[in-house]
Amino acid sequence: MQVNRIGENVYQIDNQIATVNLTPGVQVYQEKLLDYEDKQFRLWNPRRSKLAAAIINGLSIFPFKDDSKVLYLGASAGTTPSHISDICTNGRIYCVEFSATMMREFL
């Protein structure tokens, strides 16, 4: 397994991307968990996250840091916000969702 850091708490593992799991052993959306050295990674599915797809397609500026404050619009089921939470471990994430159905599932 080849692991390369590509951003703050974001890694390329072989041909996929992953974040360092903030809560080891916990899956948010049945994503695959990988243990490597002293870290556990959550594979980030680009078919479920536009941000993951953008990273895979060469996103040139990755604005998220460990202490970032993020307003995430369109949280849906929480896939992308959960990975942002892995990245911004000392920051804050505020999520907004318009759909009552999705918000009920998100909570």
C-alpha positions as CSV (number, residue, x, y, z in Angstrom):
1,M,0.0,0.0,0.0
2,Q,1.4,3.4,-1.0
3,V,0.4,6.3,1.2
4,N,1.2,9.9,0.2
5,R,0.1,13.1,2.1
6,I,-1.7,15.5,-0.3
7,G,-3.2,18.0,2.1
8,E,-4.0,18.6,5.8
9,N,-5.1,15.1,7.0
10,V,-5.8,14.1,3.4
11,Y,-3.8,11.2,1.8
12,Q,-3.7,9.4,-1.4
13,I,-3.7,5.7,-0.9
14,D,-2.9,3.9,-4.1
15,N,-5.5,5.4,-6.5
16,Q,-7.9,6.6,-3.9
17,I,-8.1,9.4,-1.4
18,A,-8.7,9.2,2.3
19,T,-8.8,11.2,5.5
20,V,-7.3,10.3,8.9
21,N,-10.2,9.0,10.9
22,L,-11.0,11.4,13.8
23,T,-12.9,8.6,15.6
24,P,-11.0,5.4,14.8
25,G,-13.3,2.4,14.4
26,V,-16.3,4.5,13.5
27,Q,-17.8,4.5,9.9
28,V,-20.1,7.4,8.9
29,Y,-21.5,6.0,5.6
30,Q,-20.1,2.4,5.4
31,E,-16.8,3.7,3.9
32,K,-13.9,1.3,4.0
33,L,-11.5,1.8,6.9
34,L,-7.7,1.2,6.5
35,D,-5.1,0.9,9.2
36,Y,-1.6,2.0,8.3
37,E,1.2,2.5,10.7
38,D,-0.3,4.5,13.7
39,K,-3.3,5.9,11.7
40,Q,-6.7,4.8,10.6
41,F,-7.9,6.2,7.3
42,R,-11.4,6.5,5.9
43,L,-11.6,6.1,2.1
44,W,-13.4,9.2,0.6
45,N,-15.8,8.2,-2.2
46,P,-15.7,10.8,-5.0
47,R,-19.1,9.5,-6.2
48,R,-20.6,10.7,-2.9
49,S,-18.7,13.9,-2.5
50,K,-18.0,16.7,-5.0
51,L,-15.0,17.9,-2.9
52,A,-13.5,14.4,-3.1
53,A,-14.1,14.4,-6.9
54,A,-12.5,17.9,-7.2
55,I,-9.4,16.7,-5.3
56,I,-9.0,13.6,-7.5
57,N,-9.4,15.9,-10.6
58,G,-6.5,18.1,-9.5
59,L,-8.1,20.8,-7.2
60,S,-5.3,23.4,-7.2
61,I,-6.1,25.2,-3.9
62,F,-7.2,23.2,-0.9
63,P,-8.3,25.8,1.7
64,F,-8.9,23.6,4.7
65,K,-6.5,23.6,7.6
66,D,-6.5,21.9,11.0
67,D,-8.1,25.0,12.6
68,S,-10.4,26.2,9.8
69,K,-13.9,27.4,10.4
70,V,-16.2,26.1,7.6
71,L,-19.7,26.9,6.6
72,Y,-20.9,23.9,4.6
73,L,-24.1,24.5,2.5
74,G,-26.0,21.5,1.4
75,A,-24.9,19.0,4.0
76,S,-27.2,16.3,2.7
77,A,-26.4,13.0,4.4
78,G,-23.1,14.3,5.9
79,T,-20.6,12.5,3.8
80,T,-18.4,15.5,2.9
81,P,-18.9,17.3,6.2
82,S,-17.7,14.1,8.0
83,H,-14.5,14.1,6.0
84,I,-14.1,17.9,6.6
85,S,-14.4,17.1,10.3
86,D,-11.5,14.7,9.9
87,I,-9.4,17.5,8.3
88,C,-10.4,20.4,10.5
89,T,-9.8,18.6,13.8
90,N,-9.4,21.8,15.8
91,G,-11.8,24.0,13.8
92,R,-15.5,24.3,13.5
93,I,-17.9,23.1,10.9
94,Y,-21.4,24.6,10.5
95,C,-23.7,22.7,8.2
96,V,-26.8,24.0,6.5
97,E,-29.3,21.7,4.8
98,F,-32.6,22.8,3.2
99,S,-34.3,19.4,2.9
100,A,-36.2,18.4,6.0
101,T,-35.8,14.7,5.0
102,M,-32.1,14.9,4.6
103,M,-31.7,16.9,7.8
104,R,-33.6,14.3,9.8
105,E,-31.2,11.6,8.5
106,F,-28.2,13.8,9.1
107,L,-29.0,14.2,12.7
